[in-house]
Amino acid sequence: MKTRIGILGYGNLGRGTEIAVAAAEDMELAAVFTRRDPSTVSIQTKDVPVVCIQEIEAWKDKIDVLILCGGSATDLPVQTPLYASMFNVIDSFDTHARIPEHFKNVDEAAARSGHIGLISVGWDPGLFSLNRVYANAILPNGKDYTFWGKGVSQGHSDAVRRIKGVKNAKQYTIPIEEALEAVRNGEDPELTTREKHLRECFVVLEEGADATEVEKEIKEMPNYFADYNTIVHFIDEEEFKRDHSGMAHGGFVFRSGRTGVNQENKHIIEYRIKLDSNPEFTTSVLVAYARAVKRMAAEGVTGCKTVLDIPPAYLCTQSGDELRAHFL
């Protein structure tokens, strides 16, 4: 029987999830839930209903996994615990500093309801998290470095768009090349947050908005921009559509470590991803983990989980024999 997927929210992540579900032979899309008027939302999958979010509780027995496609700034802290009381859920919550708090809230709700709440699924947090854990276990004497970009951060762009007076915005995260090369060369630099990345914002203002106030609010936003050198450009809609319609992203995870009796041997682990479409890649990860959630739920697992708790085999359609023959 196919895994029945529900999508909550039909923006970039919602559309990407729909594409990923359609490509998965063991899954089917059951419904798309929206805060908008459903009659204004047109999806690609035929014969699948678009449902007002107020009616979501009626779908509790019709969905195996609900994939939450809202933003980390304001949507997911509320939505994930709420809907974990009704469904097995997955989100891509990516405010790293607030993950312990988010985990606690989701764990309480999911444990009470007997569901699974899988949080912070994507590439960072997500796949990069796994690489950091593996590398730390293998090279306990060493240093970690993570670089993001150059690319569009969906979470940071969403946070800027929610500022009063902002009509549209894209935020690019840019690694500082000198820092990246120092790590790759094994120099083990001590780097502050500000020394690793630059953040660059391209913003279209609402008519009458105060550019000075918007720029100040962006640059002082905690957990997003306050710890970085941030450049803000104000542009018109035409330039925005022409030059900033793409969603490319990527990044690097490094672990530099030493082994040997006298720590004489140096090793560097480097993991890189390069993405043409950040939302389509992120949602491909979400859909793979939806497969794991259904399997774990069938085993009676409940409560909040992260990618660190999921066996790799649970992500795959192949049997254990097939995985051992082709990937091990």
Buried (B, 14 or more C-beta within 10 A) or exposed (E): EBBBBBBBBBBBBBBBBBBBBBEBEEBBBBBBBBBEEBEEBEBEEEEBEBBBBEEBEEBBEEBBBBBBBBBBBEBBBEBBBBBBBBBBBBBBBBBBEBBEEBBEBBBBBBBEBEBBBBBBBBBBBBBBBBBBEBBBEEBEEBBBBBBBBBBBBBBBBBBBBEBEBBEBBBBBBBBBEEBBEBBBEEEBBEBEEEBBBBBBBBBBBEEEBEEEEBBEBBBEBEBBBEEBBBBBEBBEEEEBEEEBEEBBBBBBBBBBBBBEEEEEEBBBBBBEBEBEBBBBBBBBBBBBBBBBBBBBBEEEBBBBBBBEEBEEBBBBEEEEEEBEEEEE
